[in-house]
Amino acid sequence: MTETTKPNSNDHVKKKQMQKVIKNQKIYEFLHQHVPITKWLPKYNSKMAMGDMIAGITIGLTMIPQSIAYASLANLSPQVGLYSSLIGGFIYMNFGTVKQVSMGPTSLMALLTYEYTKNLTPEYVVLLTFMSGIVEMLMGLFKLGFLVDFISTPVTSGFTTATSIIVVMSQIKGILGVRFKGDTVKDILEKLIEHFHERRNGDMILGIGAIIVILSLRELRNVPAKGFLKNFLWFISLSRNTSVVLLAMFITYLFESSGTPLPYLTSGKYLTRLLILYYKYSIDTAKTGLPSLRFPPFGYTSGNTTVTLPEMLYEIRSAIFIIPLVSVLANVSIAKTYVFTYMPIDRNLNLMFLYFALANGGIVEATQEMLALGMCNIAGSFIMSMPTCGAFTRSALSQASGVQTTLSNIYASGLILLAILFLTPHFHLIPRAILSSILISAVLFMVDYQIVKPLWKTNRAELFVTLVTLLISLFFTVEIGLLAGICANIIHLALMWSRPKLKIELMKSKGVEFVLITPNNGLYFPAIDYLYREIMRIPKQEGYAKIPLVINCAHLKGLDYTAAKGLSLISSEIQAKDQRFIVLNASEKMRYVCRKSGCKSMVFCNSFDALPAAILGEQCKEKCILNSSSMKRNDTVVVDVPIMLAEVTPLLNIKPLNGNDAKVDL
């Protein structure tokens, strides 16, 4: 009689509880991955709050004047710059992963925005911001962050240096008090020479003086001091841009109050025209300063002309891809530079896409960064923002200010909101020379001249890539320069793949002499002709006609079909000359490719110690009896396969096509 056991109700309850715990854990992991604030907020303390508050106020005081200046660079009203800095901080605080990043307009985004929308209506700027966010989110969802890897540091250096030079050149007109439009450095230089006689002394004195003051105040942070004096100097240094703007606005107010004509140009009528054109507000609405929440323009009507969404997208077709790529590059580059010990790495967390931060050994969640960047731009388009991303200068300042988490963005955005509420009616008091001086002072230190010396000493090909990117960006356009740099980079990589470095040595082991050929990377089809020529030159040299040739595959990461056929051809021709050719340290995958490519004459060796035996030609035979279901029951096929003694230790695992076991007799 068999006993039957009833299922234990307690076990069933425990199983249900375990399933519920696992489900809750997956929900928490999903939230921690895609809403990073949920991971560190429960551990938030007063010390972290103090660090974030100091860093946030520091960044806010820096962003207010810079945002106004960047909007001016993009030919937009100052309000647009502040609106662009407002919404991004609140969103990135919740969804961003890098505590040093502060979302807002940058010189690069402003220059690219101007480049693509300079002859278009303001509706295109808002649509460009929306589409940039959509593309950035798609890049994150489809894990396209690897595209950024094709933009190397030399390309980035040449691109940012060219951008900095163009910004400086374009703002000289503001220092001189003249007005003209120029796209490339050549155009700007020609226009500067043409309009130089129209310069205004008041603008020149104010602009040059502001640059001297800003750069001097910048150095206050390096003054050796202690205690309160050190903190005071630090505060004066970080608020230098804001102080200069407020002082200039006060001077303009004094001139207007006394009825004295201004000796320099201000935003004035230019600002009012932009506000009416850009927002279509009444003057009373513009004075409130608060952004109006509205959908991005998916078409508009101008007079009797109606422009549809496809027509608008066609006008900014290339910008839809260039601007997101550059903004993702900026954010991921900042993350690679600064991310370390920000969040503890949860090894059980199923991260969709990771980039390893080379500098500090941490991780960069590139997918989440692209999603956060996309959300910031999509939300920004609803308040008429321009495209935004992180900035290296702001990130460096944030790091130096002791930032703890992304919550610092709420303090920066709070200051931006106060500026929008209280400074908007007084933007017409800002002198144009002041905005130009702030831009010049900000981008002057982005000129990366320090990269030239190490590249000259280590890799002149990469220096050539840097110069190509720099010169084409300067004399054509920055987007063409970036694409040219990427193409030069790809050509450089193709040359490396097609011309691998070969280390050729005359070796001797256990009395056996041979030539060892060691390629430094994978063998793919572009390199096989070069390898064939170099190897076939060796037997032609005096004294090397009979010496065995050994190709060392220890450093090879891969082998394609064409390369396998090329190695087979080399092996056949060398052996036809009564000379040994052996492939050393080939991986199982490489052997598999060679076997499937029909390379039956190739001799493999597993280790350096076994080379002498392989070279001397000591062989045994392996008989494989294959039972095939397609044959008669008693029929067998005996196959003789020559193998070297060096291969006997790991016997070949041979299985027939029908899945039956094979018998191996030695």
Backbone hydrogen bonds, N-H to C=O, Kabsch-Sander energy under -0.5 kcal/mol:
donor,donor_aa,acceptor,acceptor_aa,energy
12,H,8,N,-1.5
13,V,9,S,-2.1
14,K,10,N,-2.6
15,K,11,D,-2.3
16,K,12,H,-2.1
17,Q,13,V,-2.5
18,M,14,K,-2.6
19,Q,15,K,-2.3
20,K,16,K,-2.1
21,V,17,Q,-2.4
22,I,18,M,-2.5
23,K,19,Q,-2.2
24,N,20,K,-2.5
25,Q,21,V,-2.4
26,K,22,I,-2.1
27,I,23,K,-1.9
28,Y,24,N,-2.5
29,E,25,Q,-2.5
30,F,26,K,-2.3
31,L,27,I,-2.5
32,H,28,Y,-2.9
33,Q,29,E,-1.9
34,H,30,F,-2.5
35,V,31,L,-3.0
37,I,94,N,-1.5
38,T,35,V,-2.2
39,K,36,P,-1.7
40,W,36,P,-1.1
41,L,37,I,-2.1
43,K,40,W,-0.9
44,Y,41,L,-1.8
49,A,45,N,-2.1
50,M,46,S,-2.2
51,G,47,K,-1.9
52,D,48,M,-2.5
53,M,49,A,-2.3
54,I,50,M,-2.2
55,A,51,G,-2.3
56,G,52,D,-3.0
57,I,53,M,-2.5
58,T,54,I,-2.2
59,I,55,A,-2.7
60,G,56,G,-2.6
61,L,57,I,-2.5
62,T,58,T,-1.3
63,M,59,I,-2.9
64,I,60,G,-2.0
66,Q,62,T,-1.4
67,S,63,M,-3.3
68,I,64,I,-1.6
69,A,65,P,-2.2
70,Y,66,Q,-3.0
71,A,67,S,-2.1
72,S,68,I,-1.8
73,L,69,A,-2.1
74,A,70,Y,-1.8
75,N,72,S,-1.5
76,L,71,A,-3.2
80,V,77,S,-1.0
81,G,77,S,-0.9
82,L,78,P,-1.6
83,Y,79,Q,-3.0
84,S,80,V,-2.3
85,S,81,G,-1.1
86,L,82,L,-1.1
87,I,83,Y,-1.2
88,G,84,S,-0.5
89,G,85,S,-0.7
90,F,86,L,-0.9
91,I,87,I,-1.7
92,Y,88,G,-2.9
93,M,89,G,-1.6
94,N,90,F,-0.6
94,N,91,I,-1.0
95,F,91,I,-2.1
96,G,92,Y,-2.5
99,K,97,T,-0.6
101,V,98,V,-1.4
104,G,389,C,-1.3
110,A,106,T,-2.6
111,L,107,S,-2.4
112,L,108,L,-2.5
113,T,109,M,-2.6
114,Y,110,A,-2.4
115,E,111,L,-2.3
116,Y,112,L,-2.0
117,T,113,T,-1.7
118,K,114,Y,-1.2
120,L,117,T,-1.5
124,Y,121,T,-1.7
125,V,122,P,-0.7
126,V,122,P,-1.4
127,L,123,E,-2.2
128,L,124,Y,-2.5
129,T,125,V,-2.0
130,F,126,V,-2.1
131,M,127,L,-2.8
132,S,128,L,-2.3
133,G,129,T,-1.9
134,I,130,F,-2.0
135,V,131,M,-2.6
136,E,132,S,-2.4
137,M,133,G,-2.2
138,L,134,I,-2.3
139,M,135,V,-2.4
140,G,136,E,-1.7
141,L,137,M,-2.7
142,F,138,L,-2.6
143,K,140,G,-1.0
144,L,139,M,-3.1
146,F,143,K,-0.5
147,L,144,L,-1.8
148,V,145,G,-1.5
149,D,146,F,-1.1
150,F,147,L,-1.3
151,I,148,V,-1.9
152,S,150,F,-0.9
156,T,152,S,-2.5
157,S,153,T,-2.9
158,G,154,P,-2.4
159,F,155,V,-2.5
160,T,156,T,-2.8
161,T,157,S,-2.3
162,A,158,G,-2.2
163,T,159,F,-2.3
164,S,160,T,-2.4
165,I,161,T,-2.4
166,I,162,A,-2.5
167,V,163,T,-2.5
168,V,164,S,-2.5
169,M,165,I,-2.7
170,S,166,I,-2.7
171,Q,167,V,-1.4
172,I,168,V,-0.7
172,I,169,M,-0.8
175,I,171,Q,-1.4
176,L,172,I,-2.3
177,G,173,K,-1.3
178,V,173,K,-2.2
185,V,474,L,-2.1
188,I,184,T,-2.5
189,L,185,V,-2.6
190,E,186,K,-2.3
191,K,187,D,-2.5
192,L,188,I,-2.7
193,I,189,L,-2.3
194,E,190,E,-2.1
195,H,191,K,-2.5
196,F,192,L,-0.6
198,E,195,H,-1.8
199,R,196,F,-1.6
200,R,176,L,-2.9
204,M,200,R,-2.1
205,I,201,N,-2.7
206,L,202,G,-2.3
207,G,203,D,-3.0
208,I,204,M,-2.6
209,G,205,I,-2.1
210,A,206,L,-2.2
211,I,207,G,-2.2
212,I,208,I,-2.2
213,V,209,G,-2.4
214,I,210,A,-2.9
215,L,211,I,-2.5
216,S,212,I,-2.0
217,L,213,V,-2.9
218,R,214,I,-1.7
219,E,215,L,-0.9
219,E,216,S,-0.7
220,L,217,L,-1.2
221,R,218,R,-0.8
222,N,219,E,-1.5
223,V,220,L,-1.4
225,A,223,V,-0.6
229,L,226,K,-0.9
230,K,226,K,-0.6
231,N,227,G,-1.8
232,F,228,F,-2.6
233,L,229,L,-2.6
234,W,230,K,-2.1
235,F,231,N,-2.2
236,I,232,F,-2.3
237,S,233,L,-2.2
238,L,234,W,-2.5
239,S,235,F,-1.7
240,R,237,S,-1.1
243,S,239,S,-2.7
244,V,240,R,-2.3
245,V,241,N,-2.3
246,L,242,T,-2.7
247,L,243,S,-2.4
248,A,244,V,-2.4
249,M,245,V,-2.6
250,F,246,L,-2.1
251,I,247,L,-2.2
252,T,248,A,-2.4
253,Y,249,M,-2.2
254,L,250,F,-2.1
255,F,251,I,-2.1
256,E,252,T,-2.5
257,S,253,Y,-2.6
258,S,254,L,-1.8
259,G,255,F,-0.7
259,G,256,E,-0.6
260,T,255,F,-1.6
267,S,430,I,-1.5
268,G,428,H,-0.8
270,Y,267,S,-1.3
271,L,267,S,-1.2
272,T,268,G,-1.9
273,R,269,K,-2.5
274,L,270,Y,-1.9
275,L,271,L,-2.5
276,I,272,T,-2.3
277,L,273,R,-2.4
278,Y,274,L,-3.2
279,Y,275,L,-2.6
280,K,275,L,-0.6
280,K,276,I,-1.2
281,Y,275,L,-0.6
286,A,282,S,-2.0
287,K,283,I,-1.6
288,T,284,D,-0.8
288,T,285,T,-0.7
289,G,285,T,-0.8
289,G,286,A,-0.6
293,L,291,P,-0.5
294,R,292,S,-0.6
294,R,382,F,-2.6
298,F,296,P,-0.8
300,Y,307,V,-1.8
302,S,305,T,-3.1
303,G,301,T,-0.5
305,T,302,S,-2.0
307,V,300,Y,-3.2
307,V,305,T,-0.5
308,T,306,T,-0.5
309,L,298,F,-0.6
312,M,308,T,-1.9
313,L,309,L,-2.8
314,Y,310,P,-2.0
315,E,311,E,-1.4
316,I,312,M,-1.3
317,R,314,Y,-1.0
320,I,316,I,-1.6
321,F,318,S,-1.2
322,I,318,S,-2.4
323,I,319,A,-1.8
325,L,321,F,-1.7
326,V,322,I,-2.5
327,S,323,I,-2.5
328,V,324,P,-2.6
329,L,325,L,-2.2
330,A,326,V,-2.3
331,N,327,S,-2.4
332,V,328,V,-2.8
333,S,329,L,-2.2
334,I,330,A,-2.2
335,A,331,N,-2.4
336,K,332,V,-2.7
337,T,333,S,-1.5
338,Y,334,I,-2.3
339,V,335,A,-2.7
346,D,344,P,-0.6
347,R,345,I,-0.9
349,L,346,D,-1.5
351,L,349,L,-1.7
355,Y,364,V,-2.6
357,A,362,G,-1.9
358,L,356,F,-0.8
359,A,336,K,-0.6
361,G,357,A,-1.6
362,G,339,V,-0.6
364,V,355,Y,-3.0
366,A,364,V,-1.7
367,T,353,F,-0.8
369,E,365,E,-2.1
370,M,366,A,-2.3
371,L,367,T,-2.2
372,A,368,Q,-2.7
373,L,369,E,-2.5
374,G,370,M,-2.4
375,M,371,L,-2.4
376,C,372,A,-2.2
377,N,373,L,-1.9
378,I,374,G,-2.5
379,A,375,M,-2.6
380,G,376,C,-2.0
381,S,377,N,-1.7
382,F,378,I,-0.5
382,F,379,A,-1.2
383,I,380,G,-1.5
384,M,381,S,-1.0
385,S,380,G,-1.9
389,C,104,G,-2.0
395,S,391,A,-2.3
396,A,392,F,-2.6
397,L,393,T,-2.0
398,S,394,R,-2.5
399,Q,395,S,-2.5
400,A,396,A,-2.2
401,S,397,L,-1.3
402,G,399,Q,-1.3
403,V,398,S,-1.6
408,S,405,T,-1.3
409,N,406,T,-1.9
410,I,407,L,-1.5
411,Y,407,L,-0.6
411,Y,408,S,-0.6
412,A,408,S,-1.6
413,S,409,N,-2.9
414,G,410,I,-1.7
415,L,411,Y,-2.0
416,I,412,A,-2.1
417,L,413,S,-2.4
418,L,414,G,-2.0
419,A,415,L,-2.3
420,I,416,I,-2.3
421,L,417,L,-2.2
422,F,418,L,-2.4
423,L,419,A,-2.4
424,T,419,A,-0.7
424,T,420,I,-0.6
426,H,423,L,-1.8
427,F,424,T,-1.5
429,L,426,H,-1.9
430,I,427,F,-1.7
432,R,265,L,-1.8
433,A,265,L,-0.6
434,I,431,P,-0.5
435,L,431,P,-1.4
436,S,432,R,-2.2
437,S,433,A,-2.2
438,I,434,I,-2.2
439,L,435,L,-2.1
440,I,436,S,-2.6
441,S,437,S,-2.3
442,A,438,I,-1.8
443,V,439,L,-2.3
444,L,440,I,-1.4
446,M,443,V,-1.7
447,V,444,L,-0.8
448,D,446,M,-0.8
449,Y,447,V,-1.5
452,V,449,Y,-1.1
455,L,451,I,-1.8
456,W,452,V,-2.4
457,K,453,K,-1.7
458,T,454,P,-1.9
459,N,455,L,-1.6
463,L,459,N,-1.2
464,F,460,R,-2.0
465,V,461,A,-1.7
466,T,462,E,-2.1
467,L,463,L,-2.4
468,V,464,F,-2.5
469,T,465,V,-2.3
470,L,466,T,-2.5
471,L,467,L,-2.9
472,I,468,V,-2.2
473,S,469,T,-1.9
474,L,470,L,-1.9
475,F,471,L,-2.6
476,F,472,I,-1.7
481,G,477,T,-2.2
482,L,478,V,-2.4
483,L,479,E,-2.3
484,A,480,I,-2.5
485,G,481,G,-2.3
486,I,482,L,-2.3
487,C,483,L,-2.5
488,A,484,A,-2.6
489,N,485,G,-2.2
490,I,486,I,-2.5
491,I,487,C,-2.6
492,H,488,A,-2.2
493,L,489,N,-2.4
494,A,490,I,-2.7
495,L,491,I,-2.4
496,M,492,H,-1.8
497,W,493,L,-2.3
498,S,494,A,-2.5
499,R,495,L,-1.9
503,K,501,K,-0.5
503,K,518,T,-2.2
504,I,502,L,-0.7
505,E,503,K,-0.5
505,E,516,L,-2.5
507,M,505,E,-0.7
507,M,514,F,-3.1
509,S,512,V,-2.6
512,V,509,S,-1.9
513,E,511,G,-0.5
514,F,507,M,-2.4
515,V,548,P,-2.7
516,L,505,E,-3.1
516,L,514,F,-0.5
517,I,515,V,-0.6
517,I,550,V,-3.2
518,T,503,K,-2.3
518,T,516,L,-0.5
520,N,501,K,-1.3
523,L,558,G,-1.8
524,Y,522,G,-0.7
527,A,524,Y,-2.2
528,I,524,Y,-0.7
528,I,525,F,-0.6
529,D,525,F,-0.5
531,L,527,A,-2.5
532,Y,528,I,-2.6
533,R,529,D,-2.3
534,E,530,Y,-2.3
535,I,531,L,-2.5
536,M,532,Y,-2.4
537,R,533,R,-0.9
538,I,534,E,-0.6
538,I,535,I,-1.1
541,Q,537,R,-0.6
541,Q,538,I,-1.5
544,Y,541,Q,-1.9
549,L,580,R,-2.9
550,V,515,V,-3.0
551,I,582,I,-2.4
552,N,517,I,-3.3
552,N,550,V,-0.6
553,C,551,I,-0.6
553,C,584,L,-3.0
556,L,553,C,-1.1
560,D,523,L,-1.1
564,A,560,D,-2.3
565,K,561,Y,-2.4
566,G,562,T,-2.1
567,L,563,A,-2.5
568,S,564,A,-2.1
569,L,565,K,-2.1
570,I,566,G,-2.5
571,S,567,L,-2.7
572,S,568,S,-2.5
573,E,569,L,-2.5
574,I,570,I,-2.4
575,Q,571,S,-2.5
576,A,572,S,-1.8
577,K,573,E,-0.7
577,K,574,I,-1.0
578,D,575,Q,-1.7
579,Q,574,I,-1.2
582,I,549,L,-2.4
583,V,603,V,-3.0
584,L,551,I,-2.8
584,L,582,I,-0.6
585,N,605,C,-2.1
591,R,587,S,-2.4
592,Y,588,E,-2.4
593,V,589,K,-2.2
594,C,590,M,-2.2
595,R,591,R,-2.8
596,K,592,Y,-2.7
597,S,593,V,-1.3
598,G,595,R,-1.5
599,C,594,C,-2.4
600,K,598,G,-1.5
603,V,581,F,-0.6
605,C,583,V,-2.3
611,L,608,F,-1.2
614,A,610,A,-1.8
615,I,611,L,-3.1
616,L,612,P,-2.4
617,G,613,A,-0.6
617,G,614,A,-0.6
618,E,613,A,-1.5
620,C,643,I,-1.5
622,E,641,V,-1.3
623,K,621,K,-0.5
623,K,665,D,-2.0
624,C,622,E,-0.6
624,C,639,V,-1.7
625,I,623,K,-0.6
625,I,663,K,-1.7
626,L,624,C,-0.8
626,L,637,V,-1.7
627,N,625,I,-0.6
628,S,626,L,-0.7
631,M,628,S,-1.3
635,D,632,K,-1.0
637,V,626,L,-0.8
639,V,624,C,-1.3
639,V,637,V,-0.5
641,V,622,E,-1.9
641,V,639,V,-0.6
643,I,620,C,-1.6
645,L,618,E,-1.2
647,E,644,M,-1.9
648,V,645,L,-1.2
649,T,645,L,-0.5
651,L,649,T,-1.2
654,I,652,L,-1.1
655,K,653,N,-0.5
659,G,656,P,-1.4
663,K,625,I,-1.1
665,D,623,K,-1.6
665,D,663,K,-0.6
